[in-house]
């Protein structure tokens, strides 16, 4: 494959709500570029982009796939991203390495929550945008309605650059507003003239000098209009709207032409931040293939044939097969074997990848997503990729004994593939926890672990780390006495148990006088109490926030020992707990929700069913921040609940805040569930 001049390269993210047609668009473009011999169908599970079995099963994308389209002396690297919000981590990494984004909208339905999310993410990344109204051949398709919807939602800077010829079953292609043809269908003449006038007006608005001339009634030349339009698109002041039907392969070639004509190349939009690894100072650079290497690994995947595959974007210099590079994050050298151009589940071998382009390397030993590859004598680094944080957790466990050895390794590998997943151990319950953005992401991760790494893992809702404490002062006594020939065992303690304020922890004290318990045994008494606090008397949860005071006891010159007093103090604690008004405590979380104003009432109503306490509401431009305290047991599936209540438009964060008593009416249920869980563990 010949090297492409950086000015003829485009790196573009395809974004949309799920099911709008990004993958079908990629199929049509690959076919038109003669990279494939047929257009795959999502329904048949044979598309280039959705090659993973989990994608074929779900009939939707779950990962970002590189679709490279070469036409003439130009190349466009499309990154086909998932539209379902559980896989937003894939979108985040894709947006990091492109210069522009195309947002697809379904012609029959118009703007939806995925459209809004795509716009917000592309705008946050400061990327030029283009709208593609897809599915123009479908029933109820309406380009004018979609344009009005787009402009009403995102602003009047969104302007049609094309018009469809017909709609629904009568859709046969598109007409350029920028370069109107000589033979315009008579029925479209007035519509095209009006669209052309709006485009000229928008072009003038992007240039003060042109605006003055336009307002004075001067006629702008085609060259002036085109130049201003390009500048407006590059700055984000102008957002093209074009049309297509990907499955019918209508408007697809014109779409590719529009991408090459209006969206910026790496030479036009050098939006990456590179710093010197030694000094931390920003490095100004051009996308020069002959400069020292600077490349960012933005995706890692386990390939069944190549092993670990690292997909990277080169910003400066050239990376070559059978060479050596420096990983500035790990401060390690990496041996580069064969370089690839990924195309679905297959890879095309390439000898080098130059500045501005995207490629892949197999079997890097220490490199992970977000690492910088460079040359050792001129080390540079890119800022880390920011992935969204999820709060939907499941407890995972091996299905069989054979899966136990594979579990940690496979979970580590899957979180390396998808950094928006987190694997942790809950110290309070001892469970292995996998946390992500939602149920679908977790299910896919477990399917991949089973297929790629051969580990069958079960999942369930994590146990809530309840605690137990006391509410009354009480005294207890226990005498441990055991005689079995020879030295026996003897320890006698009297304890006073006192409740403490929330989160003050455990305190041990001694008020022994007169040597009724020798000093050398007092640490054993404390040890016995501490060990016994691991399991309370109500439901077996750990004891917290108490003070235990040893105030008296007795010993035997021969039979007493540290072990005897340890046993006695543990039994004394257990005996005293039952008489000290034991209660259950539950973890209470700080919940922060950002929701569009139109859903505030529904969110508040839902929170009222979750035993929440509203802390405050802060209005924004078009959204409201709601802060509340809510028991963890009520929000373990809040990712699904909020998505349902806000139609996917709400976001939230969740963090532990404190422990509070469980309401008395709910205690029996919690105790019963805890006992049942212990019985199940024994089986």
C-alpha positions as CSV (number, residue, x, y, z in Angstrom):
1,X,0.0,0.0,0.0
2,X,1.6,3.3,-1.0
3,X,2.1,6.0,1.6
4,X,-0.5,8.7,1.6
5,X,0.5,12.4,1.9
6,X,-0.6,13.7,5.2
7,X,-2.7,16.4,3.5
8,X,-4.7,13.7,1.8
9,X,-5.4,11.8,5.0
10,X,-8.6,12.1,7.0
11,X,-9.3,10.6,10.4
12,X,-13.0,10.6,11.2
13,X,-15.2,9.1,14.0
14,X,-18.6,7.8,13.0
15,X,-21.0,8.5,15.8
16,X,-24.7,8.0,16.4
17,X,-27.5,6.4,18.4
18,X,-27.5,2.7,18.2
19,X,-29.0,1.2,15.0
20,X,-28.7,4.3,12.8
21,X,-26.5,2.7,10.2
22,X,-22.8,3.4,10.9
23,X,-21.7,-0.1,10.2
24,X,-23.8,-0.3,7.0
25,X,-22.2,2.9,5.9
26,X,-18.8,1.4,6.4
27,X,-19.7,-1.6,4.4
28,X,-20.9,0.5,1.5
29,X,-17.7,2.6,1.5
30,X,-15.4,-0.5,1.6
31,X,-17.3,-2.0,-1.3
32,X,-17.1,1.2,-3.3
33,X,-13.3,1.4,-2.6
34,X,-13.0,-2.2,-3.9
35,X,-11.7,-3.3,-0.5
36,X,-14.5,-5.9,-0.4
37,X,-16.4,-7.8,-3.1
38,X,-19.8,-7.6,-1.5
39,X,-21.7,-5.4,1.0
40,X,-22.3,-7.3,4.2
41,X,-25.5,-7.1,6.1
42,X,-25.9,-6.7,9.9
43,X,-28.9,-9.1,9.8
44,X,-26.6,-11.8,8.3
45,X,-23.8,-11.2,10.7
46,X,-21.2,-10.8,7.9
47,X,-20.1,-7.2,8.1
48,X,-16.4,-6.2,8.3
49,X,-16.9,-3.9,11.3
50,X,-19.0,-6.1,13.5
51,X,-16.8,-9.2,13.3
52,X,-16.9,-10.2,17.0
53,X,-19.4,-13.1,17.8
54,X,-20.9,-10.9,20.5
55,X,-21.6,-8.2,17.9
56,X,-23.2,-10.7,15.5
57,X,-25.4,-12.0,18.3
58,X,-26.5,-8.6,19.4
59,X,-26.7,-7.1,15.8
60,X,-24.9,-4.0,17.0
61,X,-21.4,-2.7,17.4
62,X,-19.7,-3.1,20.8
63,X,-16.2,-1.9,20.0
64,X,-14.6,0.7,17.7
65,X,-13.4,-0.7,14.4
66,X,-11.0,0.9,11.9
67,X,-12.4,1.2,8.4
68,X,-9.8,2.5,6.0
69,X,-11.1,3.7,2.6
70,X,-8.5,4.5,-0.1
71,X,-9.7,6.4,-3.1
72,X,-7.2,7.7,-5.6
73,X,-4.3,9.3,-3.7
74,X,-6.5,9.9,-0.6
75,X,-7.3,7.8,2.4
76,X,-9.9,8.2,5.1
77,X,-9.6,6.3,8.4
78,X,-13.2,5.9,9.7
79,X,-13.5,4.8,13.3
80,X,-16.9,3.0,13.5
81,X,-17.9,3.4,17.1
82,X,-20.7,1.7,19.1
83,X,-23.9,3.7,19.5
84,X,-25.1,2.0,22.7
85,X,-24.2,4.0,25.8
86,X,-22.7,1.1,27.7
87,X,-19.8,1.2,25.3
88,X,-19.0,5.0,25.5
89,X,-15.4,4.1,26.5
90,X,-14.9,3.0,22.9
91,X,-16.2,6.4,21.7
92,X,-13.9,8.3,24.1
93,X,-10.8,6.6,22.8
94,X,-11.8,7.1,19.1
95,X,-12.5,10.8,19.5
96,X,-9.1,11.2,21.0
97,X,-7.3,10.3,17.7
98,X,-9.4,11.9,15.0
99,X,-9.7,15.4,13.5
100,X,-13.5,15.4,12.9
101,X,-16.7,13.5,13.6
102,X,-19.7,12.5,11.4
103,X,-22.9,12.1,13.3
104,X,-25.5,9.9,11.7
105,X,-29.2,10.6,12.1
106,X,-32.0,8.2,11.0
107,X,-34.2,10.0,8.4
108,X,-37.5,8.5,9.8
109,X,-36.9,9.3,13.4
110,X,-34.6,12.4,13.5
111,X,-32.6,13.5,16.5
112,X,-32.6,11.1,19.5
113,X,-30.6,10.8,22.7
114,X,-27.6,9.2,21.0
115,X,-27.5,12.1,18.6
116,X,-27.4,14.6,21.5
117,X,-24.7,12.5,23.3
118,X,-22.6,12.3,20.1
119,X,-22.8,16.0,19.6
120,X,-21.8,16.8,23.2
121,X,-18.9,14.4,23.1
122,X,-17.6,15.7,19.7
123,X,-18.0,19.3,20.9
124,X,-16.2,18.6,24.2
125,X,-13.3,17.2,22.1
126,X,-13.4,20.5,20.0
127,X,-13.9,18.5,16.7
128,X,-15.5,19.8,13.5
129,X,-18.8,17.9,12.9
130,X,-20.9,16.8,10.0
131,X,-24.4,15.4,10.0
132,X,-25.4,12.5,7.7
133,X,-29.1,11.9,7.4
134,X,-29.1,8.2,6.7
135,X,-31.9,5.7,5.8
136,X,-33.4,8.1,3.3
137,X,-35.0,5.2,1.5
138,X,-37.0,4.1,4.5
139,X,-40.7,4.6,5.0
140,X,-41.5,8.0,6.7
141,X,-38.1,9.4,5.8
142,X,-38.1,13.2,5.7
143,X,-35.0,15.2,5.1
144,X,-36.6,18.6,5.8
145,X,-38.0,17.3,9.1
146,X,-34.6,16.0,10.1
147,X,-33.0,19.3,9.1
148,X,-35.5,21.3,11.2
149,X,-34.9,18.8,14.1
150,X,-31.1,19.2,13.9
151,X,-31.3,23.0,13.7
152,X,-33.8,23.2,16.5
153,X,-31.6,21.1,18.7
154,X,-28.1,22.2,17.8
155,X,-28.4,25.6,16.1
156,X,-28.8,27.3,12.8
157,X,-25.1,26.8,12.0
158,X,-26.2,23.3,10.8
159,X,-26.8,23.8,7.1
160,X,-27.7,21.4,4.3
161,X,-24.8,20.9,1.9
162,X,-26.9,18.4,-0.2
163,X,-30.5,17.8,-1.0
164,X,-32.0,14.3,-1.5
165,X,-33.7,13.4,-4.8
166,X,-36.9,11.9,-3.6
167,X,-37.6,10.4,-0.2
168,X,-38.6,6.9,1.1
169,X,-39.1,4.5,-1.8
170,X,-38.5,7.3,-4.3
171,X,-35.1,8.2,-3.0
172,X,-32.6,7.9,-5.9
173,X,-29.6,10.1,-4.9
174,X,-28.4,13.5,-3.8
175,X,-27.7,16.9,-5.3
176,X,-24.9,19.1,-4.1
177,X,-25.8,22.6,-2.8
178,X,-22.2,23.6,-2.8
179,X,-21.6,22.5,-6.4
180,X,-25.1,22.6,-8.0
181,X,-25.3,20.5,-11.2
182,X,-26.4,22.0,-14.5
183,X,-29.3,19.6,-14.9
184,X,-31.4,20.1,-11.8
185,X,-34.7,18.2,-11.7
186,X,-37.4,20.9,-12.3
187,X,-39.3,20.0,-9.2
188,X,-36.2,20.7,-7.1
189,X,-35.2,24.0,-8.6
190,X,-36.8,26.3,-6.0
191,X,-35.7,24.1,-3.1
192,X,-32.1,24.1,-4.4
193,X,-32.1,27.8,-4.9
194,X,-33.3,28.4,-1.3
195,X,-30.8,26.0,0.1
196,X,-28.0,27.6,-2.0
197,X,-29.0,31.1,-0.7
198,X,-28.9,29.8,2.9
199,X,-25.4,28.3,2.3
200,X,-24.1,31.6,0.9
201,X,-25.5,33.4,3.9
202,X,-23.9,30.9,6.3
203,X,-20.5,31.2,4.4
204,X,-20.7,35.0,4.7
205,X,-21.4,34.7,8.4
206,X,-18.0,32.8,8.8
207,X,-16.0,35.7,7.4
208,X,-16.5,39.4,8.4
209,X,-15.2,40.8,5.1
210,X,-17.5,38.6,3.1
211,X,-20.4,39.4,5.5
212,X,-20.0,43.1,4.8
213,X,-20.0,42.6,1.1
214,X,-22.9,40.2,1.3
215,X,-25.0,42.7,3.3
216,X,-24.2,45.4,0.7
217,X,-25.7,43.2,-2.0
218,X,-22.5,42.1,-3.7
219,X,-22.4,38.7,-5.4
220,X,-19.8,36.4,-3.8
221,X,-17.7,34.1,-6.2
222,X,-17.9,30.4,-6.0
223,X,-14.2,30.3,-4.8
224,X,-14.9,32.7,-2.0
225,X,-18.0,30.8,-0.9
226,X,-16.1,27.5,-1.0
227,X,-13.1,28.9,0.9
228,X,-15.3,30.4,3.6
229,X,-17.3,27.2,3.9
230,X,-14.2,25.1,4.5
231,X,-13.0,27.6,7.1
232,X,-16.4,27.6,8.8
233,X,-16.5,23.8,9.0
234,X,-12.9,23.5,10.3
235,X,-13.7,26.0,13.1
236,X,-17.1,24.4,14.0
237,X,-19.0,27.6,13.0
238,X,-20.6,25.6,10.2
239,X,-21.9,22.1,10.3
240,X,-22.8,20.4,7.0
241,X,-25.9,18.2,6.7
242,X,-25.9,15.6,3.9
243,X,-28.0,12.6,3.0
244,X,-27.7,8.9,2.1
245,X,-29.0,5.4,2.2
246,X,-26.1,3.2,3.3
247,X,-27.9,-0.1,2.6
248,X,-29.0,1.0,-0.9
249,X,-25.5,2.5,-1.5
250,X,-27.1,5.8,-2.5
251,X,-25.3,9.0,-1.6
252,X,-22.3,7.1,-0.1
253,X,-19.8,8.1,-2.7
254,X,-20.9,11.7,-2.4
255,X,-20.5,11.4,1.4
256,X,-16.9,10.3,1.0
257,X,-16.3,13.2,-1.4
258,X,-17.7,15.6,1.1
259,X,-15.5,14.2,3.9
260,X,-12.4,14.7,1.7
261,X,-13.5,18.2,0.6
262,X,-14.7,19.7,3.9
263,X,-13.3,17.9,6.9
264,X,-9.7,18.7,8.0
265,X,-6.6,16.6,7.5
266,X,-4.0,16.0,10.3
267,X,-2.0,18.8,8.6
268,X,-5.0,21.2,8.9
269,X,-6.0,20.4,12.5
270,X,-3.0,19.6,14.7
271,X,-5.1,19.3,17.9
272,X,-2.9,16.9,19.9
273,X,-0.9,17.9,23.0
274,X,2.6,16.4,23.2
275,X,4.9,17.0,26.1
276,X,8.6,16.4,26.7
277,X,8.8,13.4,29.0
278,X,11.8,14.9,30.8
279,X,10.7,18.5,31.4
280,X,7.0,18.2,31.1
281,X,6.9,21.2,28.8
282,X,4.7,21.2,25.7
283,X,6.3,20.2,22.5
284,X,5.2,22.1,19.3
285,X,5.2,19.7,16.4
286,X,4.1,19.2,12.8
287,X,2.8,15.9,11.4
288,X,6.1,15.4,9.7
289,X,6.9,11.8,8.6
290,X,10.6,12.4,8.9
291,X,10.5,13.8,12.4
292,X,11.2,11.8,15.6
293,X,8.4,9.4,16.4
294,X,5.4,10.3,18.5
295,X,2.5,7.8,18.5
296,X,-0.4,7.1,20.9
297,X,-1.9,3.6,21.5
298,X,-5.6,4.2,21.8
299,X,-7.0,0.7,21.8
300,X,-5.9,-2.8,22.8
301,X,-7.6,-6.0,21.9
302,X,-6.9,-9.7,22.2
303,X,-6.7,-11.1,18.7
304,X,-7.1,-14.9,18.4
305,X,-4.4,-15.1,15.7
306,X,-2.0,-12.3,16.5
307,X,-2.4,-12.2,20.3
308,X,-2.5,-8.8,21.9
309,X,-3.1,-6.2,19.2
310,X,-2.2,-2.5,19.9
311,X,-3.9,0.0,17.7
312,X,-2.1,3.4,17.5
313,X,-2.2,6.8,15.8
314,X,1.1,8.3,14.6
315,X,1.3,12.1,15.2
316,X,4.9,12.6,14.2
317,X,7.5,10.6,12.5
318,X,7.2,7.1,11.1
319,X,7.0,3.7,12.7
320,X,8.5,0.8,10.8
321,X,8.2,-3.0,10.9
322,X,11.1,-4.9,12.6
323,X,12.3,-1.9,14.5
324,X,12.5,-0.7,18.1
325,X,10.6,2.0,19.9
326,X,10.5,3.5,23.4
327,X,7.4,3.4,25.6
328,X,7.8,6.6,27.6
329,X,5.0,5.7,30.1
330,X,6.6,2.4,31.1
331,X,10.2,3.6,30.4
332,X,10.7,0.4,28.5
333,X,11.9,-0.5,25.0
334,X,9.5,-2.4,22.8
335,X,10.4,-4.5,19.8
336,X,8.2,-3.8,16.8
337,X,7.5,-6.9,14.7
338,X,5.0,-6.8,11.8
339,X,2.8,-3.8,11.4
340,X,-0.8,-4.1,10.3
341,X,-3.7,-2.2,8.8
342,X,-6.7,-3.8,10.7
343,X,-9.7,-4.5,8.6
344,X,-12.3,-6.3,10.8
345,X,-11.0,-9.7,11.9
346,X,-8.3,-9.7,9.2
347,X,-5.1,-7.6,9.0
348,X,-3.2,-6.3,6.0
349,X,0.6,-6.3,6.4
350,X,2.3,-3.0,6.0
351,X,5.9,-2.0,6.2
352,X,5.4,1.4,7.9
353,X,2.9,3.8,9.3
354,X,3.6,7.5,8.8
355,X,2.5,10.7,10.5
356,X,-1.3,11.2,10.5
357,X,-2.1,7.6,9.9
358,X,-3.4,4.7,12.0
359,X,-2.1,1.2,12.3
360,X,-1.7,-1.8,14.6
361,X,1.2,-3.8,16.2
362,X,1.0,-7.3,17.6
363,X,2.5,-8.8,20.8
364,X,3.9,-5.7,22.5
365,X,5.1,-6.9,25.9
366,X,4.3,-4.0,28.3
367,X,2.3,-1.4,26.2
368,X,-1.3,-0.7,27.1
369,X,-4.0,1.7,26.0
370,X,-3.0,5.3,26.5
371,X,0.8,4.7,26.3
372,X,3.1,6.8,24.1
373,X,5.5,5.2,21.6
374,X,8.5,7.4,20.7
375,X,12.3,7.4,20.3
376,X,14.4,6.9,23.4
377,X,16.7,9.9,22.8
378,X,13.7,12.3,22.3
379,X,11.1,10.9,24.7
380,X,7.6,12.5,24.5
381,X,4.2,11.7,26.1
382,X,0.6,12.4,25.3
383,X,-1.9,13.1,28.1
384,X,-3.8,9.9,29.2
385,X,-7.1,9.1,27.5
386,X,-10.0,10.0,29.8
387,X,-12.5,7.1,30.0
388,X,-16.0,7.4,31.5
389,X,-16.5,6.0,35.0
390,X,-19.2,3.5,35.5
391,X,-21.0,2.6,38.7
392,X,-22.8,-0.6,37.7
393,X,-21.2,-3.5,39.6
394,X,-21.5,-7.2,39.7
395,X,-19.8,-9.8,41.9
396,X,-18.0,-12.4,39.7
397,X,-17.0,-15.9,40.7
398,X,-15.6,-19.0,38.9
399,X,-18.2,-21.4,37.6
400,X,-16.0,-24.4,38.4
401,X,-12.8,-25.0,40.2
402,X,-10.9,-25.1,36.9
403,X,-12.0,-21.5,36.2
404,X,-10.6,-20.2,39.5
405,X,-7.0,-20.1,38.3
406,X,-8.0,-18.3,35.1
407,X,-10.3,-15.7,36.7
408,X,-7.8,-13.0,37.9
409,X,-5.8,-13.2,34.6
410,X,-8.8,-13.0,32.4
411,X,-10.3,-10.1,34.3
412,X,-7.0,-8.3,34.1
413,X,-6.9,-8.8,30.4
414,X,-10.5,-7.7,29.7
415,X,-10.0,-4.5,31.7
416,X,-6.8,-3.9,29.6
417,X,-9.0,-4.2,26.5
418,X,-11.7,-1.9,27.9
419,X,-10.3,0.6,30.4
420,X,-13.9,1.8,31.2
421,X,-14.2,-1.5,33.1
422,X,-12.7,-1.8,36.6
423,X,-11.9,-5.0,38.6
424,X,-11.5,-4.7,42.3
425,X,-11.9,-6.7,45.5
426,X,-14.5,-5.6,48.1
427,X,-12.7,-5.8,51.5
428,X,-16.1,-5.6,53.2
429,X,-17.6,-8.7,51.6
430,X,-14.6,-10.4,50.1
431,X,-16.2,-10.5,46.7
432,X,-14.5,-9.9,43.3
433,X,-16.2,-6.9,41.7
434,X,-16.4,-6.0,38.0
435,X,-17.7,-2.4,37.5
436,X,-18.7,-0.8,34.2
437,X,-21.2,1.5,32.5
438,X,-24.1,-0.9,32.4
439,X,-25.5,-4.4,32.2
440,X,-24.8,-4.9,28.5
441,X,-21.1,-4.0,28.9
442,X,-20.7,-6.4,31.8
443,X,-22.5,-9.2,29.9
444,X,-20.3,-8.7,26.8
445,X,-17.2,-8.7,29.0
446,X,-18.1,-12.0,30.5
447,X,-18.9,-13.5,27.1
448,X,-15.5,-12.4,25.8
449,X,-13.7,-13.8,28.8
450,X,-15.4,-17.2,28.2
451,X,-14.6,-17.1,24.5
452,X,-11.1,-15.6,24.4
453,X,-9.6,-16.8,27.7
454,X,-11.6,-19.9,28.4
455,X,-12.8,-18.8,31.9
456,X,-16.5,-19.3,32.7
457,X,-17.5,-16.7,35.3
458,X,-20.8,-16.4,37.1
459,X,-22.1,-13.0,38.1
460,X,-24.7,-11.7,40.6
461,X,-25.6,-8.5,42.3
462,X,-22.9,-7.7,44.9
463,X,-23.6,-8.2,48.6
464,X,-24.1,-5.0,50.5
465,X,-21.4,-4.5,53.1
466,X,-23.7,-4.1,56.1
467,X,-22.3,-3.5,59.6
468,X,-23.5,-4.1,63.1
469,X,-23.2,-1.9,66.2
470,X,-24.8,-1.4,69.6
471,X,-27.0,1.2,71.1
472,X,-26.7,0.6,74.9
473,X,-24.1,0.3,77.5
474,X,-23.9,-3.3,78.9
475,X,-21.6,-5.5,80.9
476,X,-20.7,-9.1,80.2
477,X,-18.7,-11.8,81.8
478,X,-17.1,-15.0,80.5
479,X,-15.0,-17.6,82.3
480,X,-13.1,-20.0,80.0
481,X,-12.1,-23.1,82.0
482,X,-10.9,-26.3,80.5
483,X,-9.2,-29.2,82.2
484,X,-7.8,-32.2,80.3
485,X,-5.0,-33.5,82.3
486,X,-1.7,-31.6,82.9
487,X,-1.9,-27.9,82.2
488,X,-5.5,-26.7,81.7
489,X,-6.9,-23.5,80.3
490,X,-8.2,-20.6,82.4
491,X,-9.2,-17.1,81.5
492,X,-11.9,-14.9,83.2
493,X,-12.9,-11.5,81.9
494,X,-15.5,-8.9,82.6
495,X,-16.2,-6.4,79.8
496,X,-18.1,-3.2,79.6
497,X,-19.4,-2.4,76.1
498,X,-20.3,1.2,75.1
499,X,-21.7,2.5,71.8
500,X,-19.7,5.2,69.9
501,X,-20.7,7.8,67.4
502,X,-20.9,6.8,63.7
503,X,-17.6,6.3,62.0
504,X,-15.5,6.7,65.2
505,X,-14.3,3.1,65.0
506,X,-13.3,0.7,67.8
507,X,-11.5,1.6,71.0
508,X,-10.2,-0.9,73.6
509,X,-9.5,0.2,77.2
510,X,-8.5,-1.4,80.5
511,X,-9.6,-0.4,84.0
512,X,-8.1,-3.4,85.7
513,X,-6.7,-2.8,89.2
514,X,-5.0,-5.0,91.7
515,X,-3.6,-7.4,89.1
516,X,-6.9,-9.4,88.7
517,X,-5.8,-9.8,85.1
518,X,-2.0,-9.7,84.7
519,X,-0.7,-7.0,82.4
520,X,0.9,-9.6,80.0
521,X,-2.6,-11.0,79.2
522,X,-4.3,-7.7,78.5
523,X,-3.1,-7.6,74.8
524,X,-4.6,-11.1,74.4
525,X,-7.9,-9.8,75.7
526,X,-7.9,-7.0,73.1
527,X,-6.9,-9.5,70.4
528,X,-9.8,-11.7,71.3
529,X,-12.3,-8.8,71.2
530,X,-11.0,-7.6,67.9
531,X,-11.2,-11.0,66.3
532,X,-14.8,-11.6,67.6
533,X,-15.8,-8.2,66.1
534,X,-15.6,-9.8,62.6
535,X,-19.0,-11.4,63.1
536,X,-22.0,-9.8,64.7
537,X,-24.9,-11.5,66.5
538,X,-27.7,-10.3,64.2
539,X,-26.6,-11.4,60.7
540,X,-22.9,-12.1,61.0
541,X,-21.8,-8.7,59.7
542,X,-18.7,-7.0,61.2
543,X,-19.1,-4.9,64.4
544,X,-18.1,-1.2,64.3
545,X,-18.2,1.9,66.5
546,X,-18.0,0.3,69.9
547,X,-15.7,0.7,73.0
548,X,-14.8,-2.4,74.9
549,X,-13.4,-1.9,78.4
550,X,-11.8,-4.7,80.5
551,X,-12.7,-3.8,84.0
552,X,-12.1,-7.0,86.0
553,X,-11.4,-10.7,85.7
554,X,-9.3,-13.4,87.3
555,X,-6.5,-15.8,86.4
556,X,-4.9,-19.1,87.5
557,X,-1.1,-19.2,88.2
558,X,-0.7,-22.5,86.3
559,X,-3.6,-22.8,83.8
560,X,-3.9,-19.2,82.5
561,X,-2.4,-18.2,79.2
562,X,-2.7,-15.6,76.4
563,X,-4.8,-18.0,74.4
564,X,-7.2,-18.6,77.3
565,X,-7.8,-14.9,77.8
566,X,-8.2,-14.4,74.0
567,X,-11.0,-17.1,73.9
568,X,-12.7,-15.7,77.0
569,X,-12.8,-12.1,75.8
570,X,-14.2,-13.2,72.4
571,X,-17.0,-15.1,74.1
572,X,-17.6,-12.2,76.5
573,X,-18.0,-9.8,73.6
574,X,-20.5,-12.1,71.9
575,X,-22.5,-12.5,75.1
576,X,-22.6,-8.8,75.7
577,X,-23.6,-7.8,72.2
578,X,-27.0,-9.4,72.4
579,X,-27.8,-7.3,75.5
580,X,-26.5,-4.0,74.1
581,X,-29.3,-3.2,71.7
582,X,-27.6,-4.4,68.5
583,X,-28.7,-2.8,65.2
584,X,-27.7,-3.1,61.6
585,X,-25.9,-0.3,59.7
586,X,-26.1,0.2,55.9
587,X,-23.7,2.1,53.6
588,X,-25.2,5.4,52.4
589,X,-23.9,6.8,49.1
590,X,-23.5,10.4,47.8
591,X,-25.5,10.4,44.6
592,X,-25.0,13.3,42.1
593,X,-27.4,13.3,39.1
594,X,-27.3,15.6,36.1
595,X,-30.5,15.5,34.2
596,X,-32.2,17.6,31.5
597,X,-34.8,20.0,33.1
598,X,-37.6,18.1,31.5
599,X,-36.9,15.0,33.5
600,X,-36.2,16.6,36.9
601,X,-39.7,15.7,38.2
602,X,-39.4,12.0,37.2
603,X,-35.9,11.7,38.7
604,X,-37.1,13.2,42.0
605,X,-40.2,10.9,42.1
606,X,-37.9,7.9,41.5
607,X,-35.5,9.0,44.2
608,X,-38.4,9.2,46.7
609,X,-39.0,5.5,46.2
610,X,-35.4,4.8,47.2
611,X,-35.3,6.2,50.7
612,X,-33.2,9.1,49.6
613,X,-32.5,12.4,51.3
614,X,-32.3,15.3,48.8
615,X,-29.3,17.5,49.7
616,X,-29.8,20.2,47.1
617,X,-30.7,21.1,43.5
618,X,-28.5,23.3,41.3
619,X,-30.1,24.6,38.0
620,X,-27.8,24.9,34.9
621,X,-28.4,26.1,31.4
622,X,-30.7,23.4,30.4
623,X,-30.1,20.8,33.1
624,X,-30.3,20.3,36.8
625,X,-27.8,18.9,39.3
626,X,-29.5,16.9,42.0
627,X,-27.5,15.8,45.0
628,X,-28.8,13.2,47.4
629,X,-27.9,10.6,50.0
630,X,-29.3,7.2,49.3
631,X,-28.7,3.7,50.7
632,X,-26.4,1.5,48.5
633,X,-29.0,-1.3,48.5
634,X,-31.4,1.0,46.7
635,X,-29.1,2.1,43.8
636,X,-27.2,-1.0,42.8
637,X,-29.0,-1.0,39.5
638,X,-29.3,2.8,39.2
639,X,-27.6,2.8,35.8
640,X,-30.7,1.1,34.4
641,X,-33.1,3.1,36.5
642,X,-31.8,6.5,35.5
643,X,-31.6,5.5,31.9
644,X,-35.2,4.4,31.9
645,X,-36.5,7.6,33.8
646,X,-34.5,10.1,31.6
647,X,-34.6,8.2,28.3
648,X,-30.8,7.8,28.5
649,X,-30.2,11.5,28.9
650,X,-29.2,11.6,32.6
651,X,-25.8,10.9,34.1
652,X,-24.7,10.3,37.7
653,X,-21.8,9.7,40.0
654,X,-21.9,7.5,43.1
655,X,-19.5,7.5,46.0
656,X,-19.5,6.1,49.6
657,X,-20.4,8.7,52.2
658,X,-21.2,7.1,55.6
659,X,-23.1,4.4,57.5
660,X,-26.6,4.8,58.9
661,X,-28.9,2.5,60.8
662,X,-31.2,0.2,58.8
663,X,-34.8,1.1,59.4
664,X,-36.3,-1.3,61.9
665,X,-39.0,-2.5,59.5
666,X,-36.3,-3.6,57.0
667,X,-33.9,-5.3,59.4
668,X,-35.7,-8.7,59.4
669,X,-35.5,-8.9,55.6
670,X,-31.7,-8.1,55.6
671,X,-31.1,-10.6,58.3
672,X,-33.0,-13.3,56.5
673,X,-31.2,-12.6,53.2
674,X,-27.8,-12.7,55.0
675,X,-28.6,-16.1,56.6
676,X,-29.8,-17.5,53.3
677,X,-26.6,-16.3,51.6
678,X,-24.5,-18.1,54.2
679,X,-26.4,-21.3,53.7
680,X,-25.9,-21.1,49.9
681,X,-22.2,-20.6,50.5
682,X,-22.0,-23.9,52.4
683,X,-23.6,-25.8,49.6
